[in-house]
């Protein structure tokens, strides 16, 4: 239910994959996106290469997003305060399509453990069968196949649960409260490849019992 914490002290373990936008300078970076032809047969996410496919994509970023590697026992504890201090610009990283060594030196790919409140989960869904989904998932759009797309989980720290909003502008109080809390959030992406690797069924419509 929007605006209500679905689970307290939720434990999330995942490799860090910073948003590309976070690490781009304000001036436009030289793009180096390329085209990768999609497999002739795409029945599900298992048929999609880890680079993804499409007309214009960043295969190195997609490979990072699609990684299922990592030792959960080696995960380091992360807090929202630490998240807020991550650099917006990483010196040496040029932009989309270029080597990500400098990002990895600053923690990209490291396993982290976050204790948080999960206030919403959203399967990626274009709501239009004619539109393609993300290139990392080979264009699966989630309309009829949520198992092949990412699930965005909205995480907040406990203090943000004190934020409240009133109904207004045609929106309910619950909806406006959710948006107000989400402004203080971090988003975890549960990828389809990770669900396959762990043999878990989760399309984002609900959390598994005990999670």
Secondary structure, 3 states (H helix, E strand, C coil): CCCCCCEEEEEEEEECCCCHHHHCCCCCCCCCCEEECCCCCCCCHHHCCCCCCEEEECHHHHHHHCCCCCCHHHCEEECHHHHHCCCCCCCCCCCCCCCCHHHHHCCCCCEEEEEEEEEEEEECCCCCCCCCCCHHHCCCCCCCCHHHCCEEEEEECHHHHHCCCCCECCECHHHHHHHHHHCCCEEEEECHHHHHHCCCCCCCCCCCCCC
